[in-house]
């Protein structure tokens, strides 16, 4: 049988660095899933799971120099960015360990029997159990926080689910290094190493989603790739949950009052958000509505200045670079579309930041402008100049689901009185999973109240992939009716031996 080599590639030069692995065969995918399935019981002890997650975080921190060096060599994201990303990654692992200790994620509910009700209520006790083996599809743009040791993996392990990660081809060496650290942490805390494993290759990813022992999947990537896996998950003889983050335009609306009040601040902030990480964030602002007139011109003037001073950057791989250059070229060629700062090729291995502009009236006419409403991965955004609130509403009405929506408001508009700002909040709430006011969507805090998801095509489910509630994706509820106390799981027994928080109804 022929094997396909998996190479680590330097995006700064396009040259192969080292052979890291070979693409997994169907048999190897099966072996990884079978081993993960066999390890489920070892994850049943919550105390051990929490210790494992903390040990994994500690090993990643201890190996920071090597991890950051490997990730930078494969992604060109730079030590500064990657240092922050590693801190985010280990912070996630520790946060989920804390969640396991607290136990609230089990959502224990007890309804006491009450024969006086009509109809009578039996004794009911409910909590959540892990689904089983989780397939994780790593992201290209976050080689740590949304990859092998990232949020999908951490939350699945916290739920008690073993994980098989399909590594992203842009950072295979980083993936293998991180997997080895997680497996070492597992063994050090008394767990089998097979609670985490990694496979490589496009075909391996398809085999993984179709494997009968895989119980759920998490994905971060493109609409095209995510939709194909989503459809495969639904087409299985036994369909499984597929939690995919697929892509987002992340619209921004600048009100006339905000432009009048702080145009230069908004223009500079927008430029920083668009170019952060060379425009490779899933919440990069891709469509910005700015009012016509002098104040709107001040916003775009500052945006032009800031983007014009931005140095060319390296994208994650040369395929993405080619897609960015061709995507910008297609959009810029549309009638009436201007490029005050021309985005595109910045050199043989780099791209230059920029933006395109179009009038809202043209965009609303349709006829070829739909491409402006599609995500273009890289340091570019589309500025739509609008005449009034009606045009803003009409443009927003063209959009599908988004991860975020941002409003730049004036001080008076933030006081909460009914008016156009409140109407805007209502409209964008129907479009996005996170609403930002007077900030920028890039920068998704890992916090209990965070939501990183949104209506399709931003995501395929209503769950979040960031924050404490991400654990809910890998659990299912079970209710026990009139079951004797001695036969109940420890989590539901009357004496509450595990000391779990619980909601009790009845005497």
C-alpha atoms as one frame of an Amber mdcrd trajectory, in Angstrom:
protein
   0.000   0.000   0.000   1.354   3.413  -0.946   1.535   6.064   1.745   1.301
   9.830   1.435   3.826  11.832   3.392   2.744  14.685   5.640   5.243  17.548
   5.499   5.739  20.577   7.655   6.006  23.612   5.352   7.432  27.069   6.042
   4.826  29.596   4.798   7.475  32.316   4.679   9.261  30.473   1.858   6.873
  27.773   0.705   9.590  25.169   1.279   9.168  21.818   3.009  10.794  21.675
   6.453  10.469  18.055   7.509   8.334  14.993   7.038   6.189  14.717  10.138
   3.963  11.714   9.493   2.063   9.827   6.825  -1.625  10.127   6.119  -3.647
   7.646   8.140  -5.150   4.640   6.385  -8.736   3.564   7.076  -7.352   0.811
   9.299  -5.287   3.301  11.302  -8.298   5.586  11.760 -10.295   2.592  12.958
  -7.554   1.624  15.399  -7.415   5.148  16.822 -11.186   5.305  17.287 -11.369
   1.795  18.731  -8.638   2.640  21.239 -10.366   5.894  22.192 -13.662   4.068
  22.628 -11.987   1.526  24.907 -10.586   4.375  27.034 -13.986   5.889  27.850
 -14.289   4.195  31.203 -10.974   5.613  32.384 -12.369   9.129  31.996 -15.367
   8.429  34.223 -13.669   9.725  37.375 -14.138  13.495  37.443 -11.243  14.025
  39.828  -8.869  12.243  37.473 -10.171  14.220  34.482  -9.572  17.514  36.241
  -6.055  16.438  37.231  -5.360  15.398  33.639  -6.453  18.753  32.229  -4.268
  20.631  34.706  -1.311  18.344  34.000  -1.732  18.948  30.265  -1.750  22.712
  30.835   1.378  22.471  32.969   3.264  20.412  30.381   2.325  22.830  27.610
   3.554  25.748  29.712   6.794  23.937  30.558   7.347  23.231  26.854   6.378
  26.745  25.749   9.660  27.498  23.979   9.465  24.387  21.811   5.720  24.680
  21.176   5.927  28.327  20.103   8.996  27.682  17.961   7.261  24.802  16.159
   4.049  26.760  15.633   5.817  29.857  14.344   7.870  27.822  11.869   4.682
  26.388  10.379   2.314  29.381  10.561   4.455  32.569  10.537   2.124  33.962
  13.201   5.064  35.207  15.254   6.235  34.488  18.818   4.249  37.356  20.324
   0.906  36.210  18.974   1.665  32.558  19.705   2.753  33.277  23.279  -0.666
  34.787  23.890  -2.390  31.918  22.145  -0.567  29.355  24.261  -1.641  31.204
  27.415  -5.210  31.127  26.134  -4.912  27.400  25.438  -3.579  26.454  28.851
  -6.082  28.807  30.459  -8.891  26.939  28.695  -7.612  23.608  29.975  -7.491
  24.883  33.550 -10.904  26.541  33.236 -12.473  23.256  32.160 -10.724  21.485
  35.031 -12.377  23.985  37.370 -15.726  23.329  35.662 -15.311  19.597  36.223
 -14.577  20.199  39.912 -17.621  22.453  40.299 -19.952  19.927  38.639 -22.606
  22.419  37.527 -22.209  21.261  33.917 -23.982  18.012  34.877 -27.166  20.051
  35.394 -28.497  17.775  38.147 -32.262  18.175  38.617 -34.470  16.328  41.051
 -38.277  16.382  41.067 -39.755  14.802  44.193 -42.702  12.506  43.694 -46.038
  14.238  44.284 -49.165  12.064  43.929 -51.423  15.047  44.685 -50.650  16.710
  41.347 -52.830  16.127  38.318 -51.464  14.137  36.660 -49.371  12.701  39.523
 -45.643  13.340  39.312 -43.274  10.404  39.781 -39.819  10.708  41.300 -37.528
  12.026  38.534 -33.778  12.545  38.669 -31.869  13.927  35.712 -28.258  14.650
  34.813 -25.985  14.576  31.781 -23.641  11.870  30.563 -20.803  11.939  27.986
 -21.653  11.050  24.400 -18.544   8.979  23.639 -15.652   9.441  21.218 -15.445
  12.978  19.800 -13.815  13.790  16.461 -12.115  17.192  16.463 -11.167  18.909
  13.196  -8.378  21.377  13.900  -8.402  24.940  12.572  -5.724  26.464  10.370
  -5.531  29.894  11.974  -5.134  28.850  15.627  -2.520  26.064  15.802  -2.980
  25.805  19.573  -6.260  27.273  20.846  -8.439  25.672  18.143  -6.259  22.697
  17.368  -5.015  19.565  19.160  -4.930  21.058  22.696  -7.666  23.608  21.976
 -11.164  24.318  23.207 -12.942  21.450  21.434 -10.470  18.927  22.821 -10.434
  20.443  26.310 -14.219  20.640  26.596 -14.729  17.110  25.242 -12.196  15.648
  27.664 -13.791  17.619  30.502 -17.130  16.050  29.589 -15.551  12.591  29.785
 -15.222  12.002  26.047 -12.015  10.655  24.468 -10.844  12.640  21.454  -9.439
  11.780  18.024  -8.117  14.923  16.327  -7.832  15.267  12.589  -4.760  17.500
  12.412  -4.702  20.493  10.099  -2.137  20.160   7.297  -0.786  23.661   7.935
   0.807  22.713  11.255   1.367  18.948  11.502   4.571  19.167  13.549   2.909
  21.409  16.117  -0.016  18.998  16.239   2.228  16.010  16.908   4.183  17.873
  19.571   1.038  18.975  21.403  -0.517  15.517  21.117   2.584  13.974  22.687
   2.326  16.399  25.616  -1.359  15.656  26.163  -0.699  11.923  26.030   2.147
  12.281  28.539  -0.205  14.173  30.841  -2.783  11.409  30.505  -0.323   8.696
  31.489   1.037  10.799  34.347  -2.457  11.033  35.852  -3.265   7.345  35.438
  -5.164   7.509  32.166  -4.418   5.598  28.960  -2.627   7.709  26.364  -5.367
   6.797  23.884  -7.790   9.307  25.413  -6.174  11.680  22.891  -4.874  10.717
  19.455  -4.140  12.428  16.152  -4.638  11.353  12.541  -3.515  13.126   9.372
  -4.974  13.362   5.896  -8.109  14.478   4.058  -9.386  10.938   3.577  -8.710
  10.200   7.241 -11.035  13.058   8.118 -13.826  11.476   6.096 -13.190   8.066
   7.618 -13.326   9.637  11.052 -16.712  11.322  10.626 -18.188   8.086   9.246
 -16.817   5.789  11.938 -19.701   4.142  13.831 -18.014   4.644  17.219 -17.581
   8.385  16.770 -20.414  10.009  18.722 -19.980  13.711  17.903 -17.691  16.096
  16.046 -16.331  19.623  16.368 -15.004  21.620  13.406 -13.529  25.065  12.770
 -12.850  26.004   9.162 -14.414  26.891   5.838 -18.064  26.743   4.827 -17.271
  24.314   2.037 -15.261  21.874   4.155 -17.518  22.140   7.171 -20.694  21.650
   5.181 -19.285  18.498   3.559 -18.527  17.013   6.981 -21.854  18.218   8.382
 -23.689  16.439   5.557 -21.604  13.299   6.113 -22.458  13.340   9.828 -26.161
  13.638   9.009 -26.020  10.931   6.322 -24.643   8.236   8.632 -26.931   5.303
   9.482 -26.898   6.805  12.979 -26.530  10.597  12.556 -24.364  12.408  15.101
 -24.141  15.992  16.365 -21.762  18.104  14.287 -20.732  21.371  15.893 -19.107
  23.356  13.122 -17.901  26.927  12.932 -17.884  27.573   9.197 -17.257  31.224
   8.389 -18.518  34.714   9.046 -18.629  38.209   7.568 -18.958  39.934  10.984
 -20.711  43.130   9.885 -19.957  46.492  11.470 -22.332  49.466  11.457 -20.958
  52.947  12.129 -23.798  55.356  12.895 -23.671  58.966  11.646 -23.491  60.218
  15.233 -20.565  57.937  16.046 -18.715  59.026  12.903 -19.226  62.678  13.841
 -18.013  62.062  17.389 -14.892  59.913  16.880 -14.224  59.212  13.219 -10.455
  58.891  13.480 -10.660  56.537  16.450 -13.101  54.288  14.586 -11.004  54.262
  11.408  -7.836  53.321  13.274  -9.598  50.666  15.342 -11.128  49.135  12.240
  -7.742  48.924  10.539  -6.267  47.177  13.562  -9.079  44.655  13.688  -8.952
  43.905   9.947  -5.186  43.328   9.960  -4.881  41.478  13.268  -3.209  38.155
  12.553  -2.916  39.228   8.875  -6.711  39.204   8.668  -6.929  35.502   9.498
  -9.342  35.683  12.420 -12.775  34.126  12.011 -14.289  37.266  13.550 -12.455
  39.756  11.318 -14.825  42.574  10.232 -15.515  41.751   6.585 -18.311  44.237
   5.835 -18.450  47.738   7.302 -21.339  50.153   6.830 -20.137  53.759   7.023
 -22.376  56.788   6.396 -22.003  58.996   3.362 -20.783  62.540   3.906 -17.906
  64.362   5.519 -17.867  62.427   8.783 -17.903  59.091   6.967 -15.055  60.388
   4.806 -13.085  61.054   7.993 -13.526  57.419   9.022 -12.371  56.092   5.647
  -9.558  58.636   5.561  -8.099  57.261   8.781  -8.686  53.705   7.559  -6.813
  54.523   4.353  -3.912  55.993   6.281  -3.634  53.080   8.727  -3.923  50.331
   6.115  -1.529  52.148   3.821   1.097  52.035   6.580   0.588  48.307   7.266
   3.490  46.112   6.206   2.780  43.073   3.981   2.271  39.855   5.896   2.516
  36.091   5.404  -0.647  34.015   5.316  -0.837  30.536   6.787  -0.069  28.794
   3.506   0.377  29.570  -0.154  -2.998  28.118  -1.117  -4.672  30.671   1.152
  -2.495  33.379  -0.335  -3.603  32.454  -3.863  -7.251  32.367  -2.782  -6.902
  35.772  -1.157  -5.267  37.377  -4.186  -7.802  35.919  -6.629 -10.715  36.721
  -4.312  -9.681  40.355  -4.001  -9.145  40.582  -7.764 -12.656  39.247  -8.440
 -14.266  41.699  -6.045 -12.258  44.710  -7.198 -13.243  44.045 -10.821 -16.947
  44.612 -10.130 -18.386  47.832 -11.636 -18.444  50.668  -9.126 -16.136  48.952
  -6.638 -13.105  51.055  -5.719  -9.925  50.159  -3.827  -8.593  53.201  -1.954
  -5.884  50.896  -0.564  -5.409  47.989  -2.932  -5.259  44.659  -1.126  -3.606
  41.658  -2.729  -0.145  40.398  -3.507   2.539  42.061  -1.438   5.382  39.955
  -2.810   6.177  36.373  -3.692   5.203  35.037  -0.267   3.253  37.941   1.268
   0.014  39.863   0.903  -0.798  43.522   1.357  -3.724  44.816   3.416  -6.409
  47.047   1.972 -10.110  47.666   1.545 -12.763  47.963  -1.128 -15.689  50.384
  -1.251 -19.142  50.243  -2.796 -22.300  52.328  -2.472 -25.168  50.668  -0.644
 -27.486  51.352  -3.577 -25.249  49.375  -5.920 -24.980  46.474  -3.506 -28.746
  46.352  -3.118 -29.225  46.144  -6.884 -27.706  42.638  -6.882 -26.384  41.265
 -10.121 -22.905  40.046  -9.325 -22.353  41.891  -6.062 -23.182  38.852  -3.927
 -19.480  37.969  -3.731 -18.977  41.090  -1.607 -21.166  39.410   1.012 -18.881
  36.381   1.242 -15.938  36.046   3.601 -12.527  36.741   2.053  -9.903  35.230
   4.352  -7.061  37.705   4.776  -6.420  41.415   5.482  -9.272  43.003   3.518
 -12.696  44.401   4.276 -15.547  45.827   2.211 -16.779  49.304   3.130 -20.386
  50.046   2.175 -21.306  53.729   2.150 -24.965  54.243   3.067 -27.342  57.182
   2.843 -29.798  56.468   5.656 -31.091  53.962   8.188 -33.282  52.273   5.582
 -30.225  51.387   3.511 -28.491  50.001   6.594 -31.477  47.760   7.304 -31.679
  46.637   3.698 -27.990  45.704   3.528 -28.163  43.820   6.821 -31.191  42.018
   5.439 -28.976  40.503   2.731 -26.734  38.750   5.230 -26.789  35.209   6.533
 -25.739  34.193  10.025 -22.596  35.591  11.613 -20.381  34.943  14.602 -20.444
  38.614  15.550 -21.979  41.965  14.694 -20.508  45.273  15.840 -22.129  48.670
  16.337 -20.122  51.854  16.652 -22.416  54.275  18.492 -22.123  57.773  19.901
 -22.143  58.457  23.624 -25.751  59.671  23.429 -26.831  56.560  21.545 -25.468
  54.296  24.267 -27.711  55.795  26.935 -30.402  53.295  26.040 -33.278  55.524
  24.991 -35.560  54.005  22.330 -34.442  54.969  18.858 -32.363  53.851  15.870
 -29.604  52.370  18.063 -32.061  50.114  19.873 -33.548  49.091  16.537 -30.061
  48.219  15.271 -29.401  46.079  18.342 -32.608  44.192  17.631 -31.767  43.686
  13.972 -28.224  42.428  14.438 -29.306  40.154  17.300 -31.153  38.167  14.663
 -27.959  37.876  12.609 -25.185  37.032  15.042 -24.175  35.112  18.132 -22.221
  37.977  19.752 -23.088  41.669  19.651 -20.265  44.167  20.231 -20.820  47.859
  20.956 -17.960  50.355  20.624 -15.329  47.642  20.467 -14.078  45.217  17.850
 -14.973  41.552  17.401 -11.406  40.256  17.120 -10.511  38.960  20.548 -12.919
  36.305  21.848 -12.527  36.172  25.620 -12.587  32.761  27.275 -15.276  33.448
  29.858 -18.402  31.795  31.290 -20.797  34.118  29.434 -19.002  33.948  26.099
 -20.786  32.750  22.974 -18.751  31.923  19.877 -21.271  30.708  17.348 -24.222
  32.070  15.446 -26.943  31.314  12.921 -25.935  29.258   9.890 -23.550  29.503
   8.065 -21.542  30.901  10.986 -22.209  27.649  12.829 -24.157  24.431  12.349
 -25.556  24.399  15.890 -26.593  26.888  18.539 -23.738  25.933  20.850 -20.557
  27.842  21.600 -17.020  26.643  20.947 -15.542  29.094  23.488 -16.271  29.422
  27.183 -17.512  27.100  29.893 -20.757  26.112  28.201 -18.802  24.556  25.297
 -18.799  21.392  27.411 -22.543  21.003  26.824 -21.933  19.915  23.218 -20.523
  16.574  24.321 -23.210  15.573  26.827 -26.754  14.235  26.698 -29.402  14.228
  29.441 -30.787  11.084  31.036 -33.767  11.013  33.408 -34.300   8.243  35.967
 -37.909   7.673  37.019 -38.766   5.878  40.258 -35.325   4.235  40.387 -34.303
   3.003  43.868 -31.599   5.138  45.438 -29.104   2.276  45.635 -29.353   1.763
  41.873 -28.893   5.412  40.913 -25.596   6.871  39.664 -23.658   8.499  42.488
 -24.387  11.918  40.975 -28.117  11.475  41.645 -28.257   9.687  44.991 -30.163
  11.295  47.804 -27.087  11.677  50.009 -25.299  13.601  47.219 -21.962  11.882
  47.953 -20.133  13.950  45.315 -21.405  17.249  46.694 -22.803  18.375  43.341
 -24.978  21.459  42.886 -28.540  20.391  42.177 -31.961  21.886  41.526 -34.662
  20.219  43.630 -38.425  20.622  43.168 -40.838  19.388  45.816 -40.601  18.512
  49.467
